[in-house]
Amino acid sequence: MNYKDYLKNDVLKFWLDNALDKENGGIFTQLDEKGNIYGREKSVWFQGRALWTFSKAYNAIEANKEWLDAATLIYNFLPRCSGEDGRMFFTVTEDGKEIQKRRYYFSETFAAIGCLEYYKATGLDEALENAEKYFDIAYSIFKNPKLTTPKFNPENAAYKALSPVMIMLSTAQCMRDVKPEKYDAIAKEMTNEILNGGYLRDDALLESVSVDGKFVDSPTGRVVNPGHSLECAWFLMTEGVYQKNNEIIKKALEITDFSMKRGLSDGGIISFTDYRGNPPMALEWDMKLWWPQCEAIIANKLAYDLSGDKKYLEAFESLMDYAFEKFADKENGEWYGYLHYDNTVANTLKGNIFKGPFHLPRMLMWLAVNEEGKML
């Protein structure tokens, strides 16, 4: 398929036509099937993610003024999304007043990559300064978890989680584009933590382990998120290429293999599994969400490019057929976000607090650039 055309005339068009808040700035993501706004509170995650998406599309796909204008609208709204302590909120009102602040620093990591890509598009020094500011906040909390409220009481359940590590890896990889001397060491630190911090087993990548890297035989300790595992796998593959380290690539291919085995069900990737086959804790465990399909598609295509093994090409093609048949809305544009276990649409929304213009356009941009023999 023509990835650039689908990105431009279907996916990004859907968000440009329906989601931009031209009165207050920023972007709405609570959109229904046809693009009508059904909730006006804003996801701060998606201010940063959408800023990255429109800026990256401008930089990597086409110097489209409409995309840069959208990025500018979002960039100018971003300062409203932080409190007096400098930490970013999780959700805000349409005009940027705090609704909720969470312990996670993912709002900061997404703001960092968004500002960085906007800097590349505009050359605005302030944008690079903001990217570094947001990254430094996130990294300082990563290194000192006591700066934020722990998810679990460390006296009774001392876990560390995979998701912050993989997001810090991806963020450092982006930041390294302009300041390799600062961020290369952090990317290597995160790579080492993923591979040697206890998450990686012989046949699974665990979501949580003890703070000293041990397996915890509990429902939390047994959670495997195949989408996260596959996303992590392609982050590691790109790191292996960057470092010219075949051992990292080999481990990433192994993660791809066992994550596909654990996650693939009736054509698509399910949400969660239990490492030992017990009943999964999450009630939505067997649902198919849009974003794991996107990450599985990238992981398998990159695995094929690096290994030449046709099983990855076959998996890529099968996942593409499945995703565009089951998730794509050919009438109204964009993708549905949630399918039941039997691949029927569970909810016709196109966006919510967690779903917006990021995973799908990132996949399309990645595939478009990949056709040219490059990496996004």
C-alpha positions in Angstrom: 0.0 0.0 0.0 1.0 3.6 -0.3 1.9 4.4 3.3 2.5 8.1 2.7 -0.9 8.5 1.0 -2.7 6.7 3.8 -0.9 8.7 6.4 -1.7 12.0 4.8 -5.2 11.6 3.4 -6.7 9.3 6.0 -5.0 9.2 9.4 -3.6 12.7 9.8 -6.5 14.3 7.9 -8.9 12.7 10.4 -7.1 14.5 13.3 -6.6 17.8 11.4 -10.2 18.0 10.4 -11.6 17.2 13.8 -9.3 17.5 16.8 -7.4 20.7 16.8 -8.5 23.3 19.3 -8.1 26.6 17.5 -9.5 28.6 20.3 -7.4 27.4 23.2 -4.6 25.6 21.4 -3.7 21.9 21.8 -5.5 18.9 20.5 -8.6 17.0 21.6 -8.4 13.2 21.5 -11.9 12.1 22.7 -13.4 11.6 19.2 -16.1 9.3 18.2 -16.4 7.2 15.0 -17.0 10.2 12.8 -14.6 12.6 14.5 -17.2 14.3 16.7 -15.7 15.5 20.1 -17.4 13.7 22.9 -15.2 15.0 25.8 -13.3 18.2 26.0 -10.7 17.4 28.7 -7.3 16.9 27.2 -4.7 14.2 27.5 -1.3 15.7 28.3 0.3 12.6 27.0 -1.2 13.4 23.6 -0.1 17.0 23.6 3.5 15.7 23.5 2.7 12.7 21.3 0.7 14.7 18.7 3.4 17.4 18.7 5.9 14.7 17.8 3.6 13.2 15.2 2.9 16.3 13.2 6.5 17.6 13.5 7.9 14.2 12.5 5.6 14.0 9.5 6.8 17.4 8.5 10.4 16.5 8.9 10.4 12.9 7.5 7.5 12.7 5.1 6.6 16.1 3.6 7.2 19.7 4.4 3.4 20.2 4.7 2.6 23.6 6.2 -0.7 22.3 7.6 1.2 19.8 9.7 3.7 22.4 11.0 0.8 24.7 11.8 -0.8 21.9 13.8 2.4 21.3 15.6 2.8 25.0 16.5 -0.7 25.1 17.9 0.1 22.2 20.2 3.6 23.4 21.1 2.2 26.8 22.2 -0.4 25.0 24.5 2.2 22.7 26.1 3.4 25.2 28.8 -0.1 25.2 30.3 0.2 21.5 31.1 2.7 21.9 34.0 2.2 22.8 37.6 4.2 25.1 39.8 6.5 22.3 40.7 7.5 21.8 37.1 5.8 18.4 36.8 3.3 17.9 34.0 -0.3 16.9 34.5 -2.0 13.8 33.1 -5.2 15.5 32.0 -6.2 19.2 31.8 -9.3 21.2 30.9 -9.7 22.4 27.4 -8.0 25.7 28.4 -5.2 24.0 30.3 -6.2 23.8 33.9 -5.2 20.8 36.0 -7.6 17.9 36.3 -5.3 15.1 37.3 -1.6 14.5 37.9 -0.3 11.0 38.0 2.9 9.6 39.5 4.2 8.6 36.0 6.6 10.9 34.1 5.4 9.7 30.7 3.9 13.2 30.0 7.4 14.6 30.3 9.0 12.0 28.0 6.4 12.6 25.3 6.7 16.3 25.7 10.5 15.9 25.3 10.3 14.0 22.0 7.6 16.4 20.7 9.7 19.5 21.5 12.8 17.9 20.0 11.1 17.1 16.7 9.5 20.6 16.7 13.0 22.0 17.1 14.2 20.0 14.1 11.3 21.4 12.1 11.7 25.1 13.1 15.2 25.6 14.5 13.6 27.2 17.5 16.2 27.1 20.3 13.5 27.3 23.0 12.0 24.1 21.7 15.3 22.2 22.2 15.7 23.8 25.7 12.2 22.6 26.6 12.9 19.1 25.2 16.0 18.9 27.5 14.0 20.3 30.4 11.3 17.7 30.1 13.8 14.9 29.7 15.8 15.9 32.7 12.7 15.9 34.9 11.7 12.4 33.7 15.3 11.0 34.0 15.7 12.5 37.5 12.6 10.7 38.7 13.7 7.5 36.9 16.9 7.6 38.8 15.3 8.5 42.1 11.8 6.9 42.4 11.3 8.5 45.8 10.7 11.8 44.0 7.2 10.5 43.1 4.6 8.3 44.7 5.3 4.6 44.2 2.8 2.4 42.4 3.3 -0.3 45.1 4.2 0.1 48.7 7.9 -0.7 48.6 7.9 -2.2 52.0 5.4 -4.9 51.0 5.7 -5.2 47.2 9.0 -3.9 45.9 8.6 -4.0 42.1 10.3 -2.2 39.3 8.5 -1.9 35.9 9.6 -2.4 32.3 7.5 0.3 30.7 9.5 3.3 32.2 12.8 1.7 31.0 11.6 1.2 27.5 10.1 4.7 27.2 13.4 6.2 28.6 15.3 4.2 26.0 13.1 5.4 23.1 13.2 9.0 24.4 17.0 8.9 24.8 17.3 7.5 21.3 15.3 10.5 19.9 17.3 13.0 22.0 20.6 11.5 20.8 19.9 12.8 17.3 20.9 16.3 18.4 23.1 15.7 21.5 24.7 12.3 21.3 27.3 13.2 23.9 24.6 13.5 26.5 22.0 10.9 25.6 24.0 8.0 24.1 25.1 6.8 27.6 21.5 6.9 28.8 20.3 4.9 25.8 23.0 2.3 26.6 22.0 2.3 30.3 18.4 1.5 29.4 19.4 -1.2 27.0 21.4 -2.9 29.6 18.6 -2.6 32.1 16.1 -4.2 29.7 18.5 -7.1 28.8 20.1 -7.6 32.2 17.7 -6.1 34.8 15.7 -9.3 35.3 12.8 -8.6 32.9 14.2 -10.9 30.2 13.5 -14.6 30.7 14.2 -17.4 28.3 10.7 -17.2 26.9 9.1 -13.9 28.0 9.8 -10.3 28.7 8.1 -9.6 32.1 6.4 -6.3 32.9 7.5 -6.2 36.5 10.2 -7.8 38.6 11.6 -7.2 42.1 13.8 -4.2 42.6 16.8 -6.5 42.6 15.8 -8.1 39.4 14.2 -11.3 40.6 11.0 -13.0 39.3 8.1 -12.6 41.6 5.5 -15.4 41.4 2.4 -13.2 41.8 -0.3 -12.0 39.4 1.6 -8.7 39.0 5.0 -10.5 38.6 3.6 -12.9 36.0 2.1 -10.2 33.7 3.4 -10.3 30.1 2.3 -7.5 27.8 3.0 -8.8 24.2 2.5 -5.3 22.7 5.1 -3.8 25.0 7.4 -6.7 24.4 7.3 -6.3 20.7 7.7 -2.5 20.9 10.7 -3.0 23.2 12.1 -5.5 20.7 12.2 -3.0 17.8 13.6 -0.3 20.1 16.4 -2.8 20.9 16.9 -3.7 17.2 17.4 -0.1 16.4 19.8 0.2 19.3 21.7 -2.8 18.1 22.1 -1.3 14.7 23.2 2.0 16.1 25.8 0.4 18.4 26.8 -2.2 15.7 26.1 -4.8 18.3 24.8 -8.1 16.9 24.2 -9.5 20.4 21.6 -6.9 21.1 19.9 -7.6 17.7 20.0 -11.3 18.5 18.3 -10.8 21.8 15.7 -8.5 20.2 14.9 -11.2 17.6 14.4 -13.7 20.4 12.0 -11.3 22.2 10.1 -10.9 18.9 9.8 -14.7 18.5 8.5 -15.6 22.0 6.3 -12.4 22.2 4.6 -13.4 18.9 4.1 -16.9 20.2 2.6 -15.7 23.5 0.6 -12.8 22.0 -0.8 -13.9 18.6 -4.4 -15.1 18.7 -6.8 -15.4 15.8 -4.8 -13.1 13.6 -4.0 -10.3 16.1 -2.0 -9.5 19.2 -3.9 -9.8 22.6 -3.4 -7.4 25.5 -1.9 -9.6 28.3 -0.9 -13.1 29.2 0.2 -14.7 32.4 3.8 -16.0 32.3 2.9 -19.3 33.8 -0.5 -19.7 32.1 -2.6 -18.8 35.1 -5.7 -16.7 34.6 -4.5 -13.2 33.6 -5.3 -10.4 36.1 -6.5 -7.9 33.6 -10.1 -8.3 32.5 -9.3 -7.1 29.0 -6.5 -9.6 28.6 -7.8 -11.2 25.4 -8.9 -8.0 23.7 -7.1 -6.8 20.6 -6.0 -3.1 20.9 -4.8 -1.0 17.9 -1.3 -0.2 19.2 0.1 -3.7 19.8 -0.7 -4.5 16.2 1.3 -1.4 15.1 4.3 -2.4 17.2 4.1 -6.0 16.1 4.1 -4.9 12.5 7.2 -2.7 12.9 9.0 -5.4 15.0 8.5 -8.1 12.4 9.4 -5.9 9.4 12.6 -4.8 11.1 13.3 -8.3 12.2 13.1 -9.4 8.5 15.3 -6.6 7.3 18.0 -7.5 9.8 17.8 -11.3 9.7 16.4 -12.1 6.2 14.3 -14.8 7.8 11.1 -15.1 5.8 9.0 -16.0 8.9 9.2 -12.4 9.9 8.1 -11.2 6.5 5.2 -13.6 6.6 4.2 -12.4 10.0 4.4 -8.8 8.9 2.2 -9.4 5.9 -0.3 -11.3 7.9 -0.5 -8.7 10.6 -0.9 -5.9 8.0 -3.8 -7.8 6.4 -5.4 -8.4 9.7 -5.0 -4.9 11.1 -6.3 -3.1 8.0 -9.2 -5.5 7.7 -10.3 -5.4 11.3 -9.3 -2.0 12.7 -9.4 0.4 9.7 -12.6 2.4 9.2 -12.9 2.7 5.4 -15.9 5.0 5.6 -14.9 7.5 8.3 -11.1 7.2 8.4 -8.6 6.3 11.1 -8.7 3.0 13.1 -11.0 1.7 15.8 -9.0 1.2 18.9 -10.5 -1.9 20.6 -11.7 -5.3 19.4 -13.2 -8.2 21.4 -11.4 -11.5 21.4 -13.4 -12.6 18.4 -12.2 -9.6 16.4 -15.5 -7.7 16.5 -15.4 -4.0 17.2 -15.8 -3.4 21.0 -16.1 0.4 20.9 -16.5 2.7 17.9 -14.4 5.5 19.4 -11.4 6.8 17.4 -9.8 8.5 20.3 -9.8 8.8 24.1 -7.3 9.8 26.8 -4.9 7.0 25.7 -5.6 6.8 21.9 -4.7 9.6 19.6 -2.4 10.3 16.7 0.8 8.4 17.7 1.1 4.6 17.3 -0.7 4.4 13.9 1.0 7.4 12.3 4.3 6.4 13.7 3.9 2.9 12.1 3.0 4.4 8.8 5.9 6.9 8.8 8.2 4.1 9.8 7.1 1.9 6.9 7.3 4.8 4.5 10.8 5.6 5.5 11.7 1.9 5.6 10.7 1.6 1.9 13.5 4.1 1.2 16.0 2.0 3.0 16.2 4.2 6.1 15.0 4.2 9.7 12.6 6.7 11.1 
